[in-house]
């Protein structure tokens, strides 16, 4: 009898080890400041993105993905935690600026730094993909954009960002070298994780400014536009695509692609101005699709059928999707859905989000920092301003006002239909208030 129990125990241990080593790896690719249409597969006529085009051909692609907020810090936090910015209280990039002191000196101000650390604690007190996957035996690696201090705050086992404010720790520090200076840290990490499944956060500061692409990329675009600023941005998009090709190619080379879930999203949009290096005001930080929309791609060979879908979804859905695919429980309170559950995607009647000030007014009260709430339902999109912070002049000159657009026929949100459709405004406003009414 004892011998039988020993044999059963050995079989159980073997099965457990087998299941651990066959858990899927997870690679999350996050583009930084890229317009939703700025890919070949999304229809751009100049930008060449062959590697992301290939990924799209192998993936379940939601062409109308949205991020909850059109600014990098809250957007990235929402992807990692599965919480909306007002739920995590990570709403802006930074706390209030110190009064009476130059902006350049803010990271030497004790009160400002105390608030930065307080916001970092909001991340530590939320469910985090790396931490939850770690409970199931995963190693994890942070690279690229990162606002929450040291990589360990996110629950990563390994990482590049030290977060030391005395050494330039702000939004990624050493991690911002990834992609721009090669991918060797990622390759090294993968080598150290041979005996464990891994989660990789690849969020390079690409195509984010500074738009300083290598000449081999810029040369392709100089003759395609009279604007050097457009040419540089387009070249940055191709440079980013090339790094994605290196990463995905490494998975192929190491025989890891077949058991790796790859998820792609961008943190927020960007529309490049032609006359200067800055973004247009109807993109980043705005409530328009130019700032909020992104393709979302999910690939796992043999388990996820490649197809293109136009149904609106949210990056808030990425965390629950990864948890379920990896066989892990979804942390309590997350409102996202499983993007691999076609019925759940079909049944949801609206995608929602909110935009906030770059520098918070009050880090403890998200409603104080609110600029706009927005709601997308089928072809309609409603934008509701918070009059205290949202000003007119982007699409609607003068005072900020409610905006309603028919996205299907007006993808660039040029014709406000709010006054002509009060019933639709009322219906979508009710959906917004049911989600979050400050």
matplotlib code that plots the C-alpha trace (Angstrom):
import matplotlib.pyplot as plt

x = [0.0, 2.8, 4.6, 1.4, 1.0, 4.7, 4.1, 0.9, 2.8, 5.6, 3.0, 1.3, 4.6, 5.5, 2.2, 2.6, 6.0, 4.8, 1.9, 4.2, 6.7, 3.9, 2.2, 2.2, 4.8, 3.3, 4.8, 3.1, 4.2, 3.2, 3.8, 4.4, 2.7, 1.5, -1.6, -4.2, -3.9, -0.1, 0.5, 0.4, -2.2, -4.4, -4.2, -1.5, -0.2, 3.4, 4.4, 5.8, 5.3, 6.0, 6.7, 3.5, 1.6, 2.8, 1.8, -1.7, -2.1, -1.5, -3.6, -7.1, -7.1, -9.5, -9.2, -11.2, -9.4, -9.4, -7.3, -9.2, -7.1, -5.0, -1.9, 0.9, 1.1, -2.6, -2.9, 0.0, -1.2, -4.6, -3.1, -1.0, -3.7, -6.9, -8.3, -9.6, -7.5, -10.2, -10.2, -6.4, -6.1, -3.3, -4.8, -2.0, 1.7, 2.7, 1.4, 0.8, 3.8, 5.5, 4.3, 6.8, 9.5, 10.8, 9.3, 12.9, 13.5, 10.4, 12.2, 14.3, 11.3, 10.5, 6.8, 6.6, 8.7, 6.5, 3.4, 5.3, 6.0, 2.4, 1.1, 3.6, 2.0, -1.3, 0.3, 1.7, -1.8, -3.5, -3.5, -0.7, -0.1, 3.5, 2.7, -0.3, 1.5, 4.4, 2.1, 1.8, 5.6, 6.3, 9.4, 8.7, 10.8, 10.1, 11.6, 10.8, 8.3, 7.7, 6.3, 6.0, 9.6, 11.5, 10.4, 9.6, 6.6, 4.9, 5.5, 8.2, 10.9, 13.4, 13.6, 15.6, 14.1, 15.7, 13.4, 16.0, 14.9, 18.5, 19.7, 17.0, 14.3, 11.1, 9.4, 11.7, 15.3, 17.6, 14.6, 14.2, 17.3, 15.4, 14.6, 16.6, 19.8, 18.9, 17.1, 20.0, 18.6, 15.4, 17.4, 19.4, 16.3, 14.7, 17.9, 17.6, 13.9, 14.4, 12.9, 10.0, 7.3, 7.9, 6.0, 7.7, 6.7, 8.2, 7.2, 10.0, 9.9, 9.1, 7.9, 7.8, 9.8, 12.6, 12.0, 15.6, 15.4, 18.5, 19.2, 18.4, 14.8, 14.5, 15.9, 12.8, 10.4, 12.2, 10.9, 7.3, 6.4, 7.5, 7.4, 10.6, 8.5, 6.2, 9.1, 10.8, 7.7, 6.9, 10.5, 10.2, 7.1, 9.2, 12.1, 9.7, 8.3, 11.8, 12.4, 9.2, 10.5, 13.7, 11.7, 9.3, 12.0, 14.0, 10.9, 10.9, 14.6, 14.4, 11.4, 9.2, 6.6, 4.3, 3.8, 3.8, 0.8, 1.7, -0.5, -0.1, -1.5, -0.4, -0.5, -2.0, -2.3, -0.3, -1.1, 2.1, 1.9, 3.5, 5.0, 6.7, 7.7, 4.7, 1.5, -1.9, -4.2, -6.8, -4.5, -2.5, -4.3, -7.5, -10.8, -10.8, -9.9, -6.6, -5.6, -7.6, -7.9, -5.4, -5.4, -5.3, -3.7, -3.7, -1.7, -1.2, -0.5, -3.0, -5.2, -6.4, -7.9, -6.6, -9.3, -10.1, -12.9, -14.4, -16.2, -15.0, -13.0, -10.7, -7.2, -8.8, -9.7, -6.1, -5.4, -8.5, -7.8, -4.2, -5.4, -8.0, -5.7, -3.1, -5.7, -5.5, -8.4, -9.2, -8.6, -11.8, -13.2, -11.8, -14.4, -12.7, -13.8, -12.0, -11.3, -11.2, -14.8, -16.7, -20.1, -18.8, -17.4, -20.7, -22.9, -21.1, -23.0, -20.3, -16.6, -15.9, -13.1, -11.9, -9.1, -7.3, -4.9, -1.2, -0.4, -3.0, -4.7, -5.3, -3.7, -6.2, -9.4, -9.5, -12.6, -10.6, -8.3, -11.0, -11.1, -13.5, -15.5, -16.3, -18.4, -18.3, -21.3, -21.5, -20.9, -21.7, -19.2, -20.2, -17.7, -18.8, -16.5, -15.8, -16.2, -13.7, -10.8, -11.9, -11.7, -13.1, -10.9, -9.9, -13.0, -15.5, -14.2, -15.3, -16.7, -16.3, -19.5, -21.0, -19.9, -21.4, -19.9, -20.9, -17.5, -18.3, -18.9, -16.9, -13.7, -11.9, -14.7, -15.3, -19.1, -20.6, -24.1, -25.1, -27.7, -29.4, -29.6, -30.6, -32.0, -28.7, -26.9, -29.2, -28.8, -25.0, -24.8, -26.8, -24.2, -21.4, -23.1, -23.7, -20.0, -18.6, -20.5, -18.0]
y = [0.0, 2.4, 1.6, 2.4, 5.7, 6.5, 5.7, 7.8, 10.7, 10.4, 10.5, 13.6, 15.4, 14.5, 15.8, 19.0, 19.6, 18.9, 21.3, 24.0, 23.7, 23.7, 26.8, 29.4, 32.1, 35.6, 38.4, 41.8, 44.3, 47.9, 50.6, 54.1, 57.1, 55.6, 56.4, 53.7, 53.7, 54.0, 50.4, 48.8, 46.3, 49.1, 50.8, 53.4, 54.2, 55.1, 53.5, 50.0, 47.5, 44.1, 42.4, 43.7, 42.9, 39.3, 39.2, 40.6, 37.8, 35.2, 36.9, 37.6, 41.4, 43.9, 46.8, 49.0, 48.6, 51.5, 52.4, 53.8, 57.0, 58.7, 59.3, 56.8, 56.4, 55.7, 53.7, 51.5, 51.1, 50.0, 47.4, 45.9, 46.0, 45.6, 48.6, 51.8, 54.9, 56.2, 52.8, 52.6, 56.4, 56.4, 59.1, 61.3, 61.2, 63.2, 64.8, 68.6, 70.7, 72.4, 75.9, 78.7, 76.3, 75.7, 72.6, 71.3, 71.2, 69.2, 66.0, 67.7, 68.9, 66.7, 67.2, 66.4, 63.3, 62.2, 62.4, 60.5, 57.7, 57.8, 57.2, 54.4, 52.8, 52.7, 50.3, 48.1, 47.8, 46.7, 43.3, 43.1, 40.7, 39.9, 39.3, 37.1, 35.1, 34.8, 32.9, 30.3, 30.0, 32.6, 34.6, 38.1, 40.9, 44.6, 46.7, 50.1, 52.6, 52.3, 55.0, 53.1, 53.4, 50.2, 47.3, 45.3, 47.6, 45.9, 42.5, 41.7, 39.2, 40.9, 44.3, 47.2, 50.2, 51.1, 54.0, 55.8, 59.5, 60.6, 58.8, 60.0, 57.5, 58.9, 56.9, 54.0, 55.2, 52.3, 50.5, 53.1, 51.8, 48.7, 48.6, 51.8, 50.1, 46.5, 43.7, 41.8, 42.2, 40.4, 37.6, 37.2, 37.0, 34.4, 32.3, 32.4, 31.3, 28.0, 26.1, 28.4, 30.0, 33.8, 37.0, 39.8, 43.4, 45.0, 48.7, 50.5, 54.3, 53.8, 55.4, 58.0, 61.2, 62.1, 61.2, 60.4, 57.3, 55.7, 57.1, 53.8, 54.2, 57.9, 57.7, 55.6, 58.4, 61.7, 61.7, 60.7, 63.9, 67.6, 67.5, 66.3, 65.9, 63.4, 61.6, 61.2, 59.9, 57.4, 56.2, 55.7, 53.5, 51.3, 51.2, 50.0, 47.4, 46.2, 45.7, 43.7, 41.5, 40.9, 39.9, 37.6, 36.2, 35.3, 33.4, 31.4, 30.8, 29.4, 27.2, 29.2, 30.7, 27.7, 28.0, 31.8, 34.0, 37.3, 40.4, 43.7, 47.2, 50.8, 53.0, 56.0, 57.6, 60.2, 62.4, 64.1, 67.8, 68.6, 72.0, 71.1, 68.0, 68.1, 66.0, 67.4, 68.3, 65.9, 62.9, 62.2, 63.4, 64.0, 62.1, 61.5, 58.3, 59.9, 59.5, 56.5, 54.0, 51.1, 47.8, 44.9, 41.7, 38.3, 35.3, 31.7, 29.3, 26.5, 27.8, 31.3, 31.6, 34.5, 36.9, 40.7, 42.0, 45.5, 45.2, 47.8, 46.4, 47.8, 47.3, 46.9, 43.4, 42.4, 41.3, 39.1, 37.6, 36.6, 35.3, 33.0, 31.8, 30.9, 29.1, 31.5, 33.1, 36.7, 39.0, 40.2, 43.5, 43.6, 44.8, 43.6, 40.7, 37.7, 38.8, 35.2, 34.7, 35.8, 35.8, 38.1, 40.5, 40.4, 40.9, 44.0, 47.1, 49.8, 50.5, 53.4, 55.4, 58.8, 61.3, 63.2, 66.1, 65.4, 66.7, 65.8, 68.4, 65.9, 62.4, 61.0, 62.2, 61.1, 63.2, 66.3, 65.5, 64.5, 66.2, 64.0, 60.8, 58.9, 56.0, 54.0, 51.9, 50.3, 53.2, 56.0, 57.8, 60.2, 62.6, 64.3, 67.1, 68.0, 71.7, 72.4, 71.0, 70.4, 73.5, 73.9, 74.5, 71.1, 70.0, 72.4, 76.0, 78.0, 76.3, 72.6, 70.8, 67.4, 65.7, 62.8, 61.2, 58.5, 56.8, 54.4, 57.2, 59.8, 58.1, 61.3, 62.9, 66.0, 66.4, 66.8, 65.3, 65.8, 68.5, 66.5, 63.2, 64.0, 60.5, 58.9, 61.4, 60.5, 56.7, 56.8, 59.2, 56.7, 54.0, 56.4, 57.2, 53.6, 52.9, 56.0, 59.1, 61.5]
z = [0.0, 0.9, -2.4, -4.3, -2.5, -3.3, -7.0, -7.0, -5.4, -8.0, -10.8, -9.3, -8.9, -12.5, -13.8, -11.8, -13.2, -16.7, -16.3, -15.0, -17.9, -20.4, -19.2, -22.0, -22.0, -22.3, -24.3, -24.1, -26.7, -26.0, -28.6, -27.3, -28.9, -32.2, -34.2, -34.6, -38.4, -38.6, -39.8, -43.2, -42.1, -40.9, -44.2, -44.0, -47.5, -46.6, -43.3, -43.7, -40.9, -42.3, -39.0, -37.3, -40.5, -40.2, -36.5, -37.5, -40.1, -37.4, -34.7, -33.5, -34.3, -32.8, -35.2, -32.9, -29.6, -27.1, -24.1, -21.2, -21.0, -23.7, -21.6, -21.0, -17.3, -16.5, -19.7, -18.9, -15.3, -16.5, -18.8, -16.0, -13.3, -15.2, -13.3, -14.7, -13.8, -11.4, -9.6, -9.2, -8.6, -11.2, -13.4, -14.7, -15.4, -12.4, -9.2, -8.9, -9.8, -6.8, -6.4, -6.9, -8.2, -11.8, -13.4, -14.1, -10.3, -9.4, -8.8, -6.1, -4.2, -1.1, -1.2, -4.9, -4.4, -1.5, -3.8, -6.6, -4.1, -2.9, -6.5, -6.8, -3.8, -5.7, -8.1, -5.4, -3.8, -7.0, -8.7, -11.1, -14.0, -13.1, -9.4, -10.1, -12.8, -10.3, -8.0, -10.7, -11.1, -13.8, -14.1, -15.4, -17.0, -17.2, -20.1, -21.5, -20.3, -16.6, -14.2, -10.9, -9.6, -9.4, -11.5, -8.4, -7.7, -10.6, -9.2, -11.8, -10.8, -13.1, -14.8, -16.2, -14.5, -11.1, -10.3, -8.3, -8.5, -7.7, -10.8, -13.2, -12.3, -13.7, -16.5, -17.1, -16.8, -17.9, -19.3, -22.0, -23.8, -24.9, -28.6, -29.3, -28.2, -29.1, -27.3, -25.7, -22.1, -23.3, -24.9, -21.8, -19.7, -21.9, -21.5, -17.7, -17.8, -19.5, -16.6, -16.0, -18.0, -18.5, -18.8, -20.8, -20.8, -23.9, -23.9, -25.7, -26.0, -29.7, -31.9, -29.1, -29.4, -29.8, -33.4, -34.2, -36.4, -37.9, -41.3, -43.0, -42.0, -42.5, -46.0, -47.0, -46.1, -46.9, -50.5, -49.5, -47.8, -47.8, -43.9, -42.3, -39.1, -40.8, -42.4, -39.0, -37.3, -40.1, -39.9, -36.1, -36.7, -39.0, -36.6, -33.9, -36.3, -36.9, -33.2, -32.9, -35.8, -33.8, -30.7, -32.5, -34.6, -31.4, -30.2, -33.4, -33.3, -29.7, -30.5, -28.1, -30.5, -30.4, -26.6, -26.3, -26.1, -27.8, -27.1, -28.8, -27.9, -27.9, -24.8, -26.5, -30.0, -31.8, -34.8, -36.0, -36.9, -40.3, -39.3, -36.0, -33.9, -31.7, -31.7, -32.7, -29.9, -31.1, -30.4, -27.3, -24.0, -25.9, -25.8, -29.5, -31.4, -32.4, -28.7, -27.6, -30.4, -31.0, -32.7, -30.2, -31.4, -29.7, -31.0, -30.0, -32.8, -33.0, -30.2, -31.4, -34.8, -36.9, -37.9, -38.1, -35.9, -35.9, -32.6, -30.1, -27.2, -24.5, -23.2, -19.8, -21.2, -21.7, -18.1, -17.7, -21.1, -20.1, -16.7, -18.3, -21.1, -18.5, -16.4, -13.5, -11.6, -12.5, -9.5, -7.8, -9.0, -12.6, -15.1, -18.3, -20.3, -21.9, -25.5, -26.6, -25.5, -28.6, -26.8, -24.0, -26.6, -28.5, -25.4, -24.1, -25.2, -24.6, -24.1, -21.7, -20.4, -19.0, -19.6, -17.0, -16.5, -17.1, -13.6, -11.1, -8.9, -6.1, -6.3, -3.8, -5.7, -9.3, -10.0, -9.3, -12.2, -14.8, -18.1, -20.2, -19.9, -23.2, -24.3, -27.6, -28.4, -31.9, -34.3, -31.8, -29.6, -26.8, -25.1, -21.9, -20.6, -17.0, -17.3, -14.4, -16.4, -20.0, -22.3, -25.8, -28.8, -30.0, -32.0, -30.5, -30.2, -27.2, -24.0, -23.7, -24.7, -25.1, -28.4, -30.3, -33.4, -35.8, -35.9, -38.8, -41.3, -39.5, -38.1, -37.6, -35.5, -37.6, -37.3, -33.8, -34.0, -30.3, -30.8, -33.6, -31.5, -27.9, -27.4, -28.3, -26.0, -23.2, -23.7, -23.8, -20.9, -18.8, -19.7, -18.7, -15.4, -14.7, -15.1, -13.2, -12.2, -10.4]

ax = plt.figure().add_subplot(projection="3d")
ax.plot(x, y, z, "-o")
ax.set_aspect("equal")
plt.show()
